[in-house]
Amino acid sequence: MIYSKYIKRIFDFLLALSLLIIVSPIIIIICIILSFVNKGNPFFIQRRPGKNNKVFRVIKFKTMTNEKDKNGELLPDNKRLTIAGRFVRKTSLDELPQLINVIKGDMSFIGPRPLLEEYLPLYNDFQKRRHEVSPGITGWAQINGRNTTLFSKRFEFDVWYVDNLSLFLDIKIAVKTICKVFSSEGNIPGQNVFDVDDVGFNKAIENDKKK
């Protein structure tokens, strides 16, 4: 399909570049605030699998500190999440650095959210199909329940998107995502619209593989 092979990438690049220029003052301000609050690097960088399982480094704003207990173990997430970090995450501003990933071609605006690299061996053949397209900042699963939906259902949404990818569908997802960002619909405290809750992931994958 012409849109999925050529036009989608052109749209992604031009829109991401334009947005990066427009929001650059906001990005600079957030960088300064988080550098102070986190006492260091304002960015969170992690390896994630993309299209055809090609691994890339996803970039987000770092919303938690590296505080540890007396045994040298990181404190629970809720104790490391700062007030500034909570605001940045709740408003989904922590996703802004991913515009760089879109410009580089690692990601698209719309597509299945990239999960952890360590989960790759756990997918069954059906679930692997989510990697037939570039991962996205938001996707079909994000506007259909997100963390209120079971993992097995989210994978169905991801593969459905792969099979039905079109300009109209991408526009629909983009519009509904914007509405969810402003309404916080389906949002879990401390997370943004795009976050993926990994709790119980391994168990969910193993159960799906047995079906």
Secondary structure, DSSP 8 states (H G I E B T S, - for coil): -HIIIIIHHHHHHHHHHHHHHHHHHHHHHHHHHHHHHTTS--EEEEEEE-GGG-EEEEEEE--B---B-TTS-B--HHHHB-HHHHHHHHTTGGGTTHHHHHHHTS-EEES-----GGGGGG--HHHHGGGGS--EEE-TTTTTTGGGS-HHHHHHHHHHHHHH--HHHHHHHHHHHHHHHHHTTT--TT--TT----TTHHHHHHHHHT-
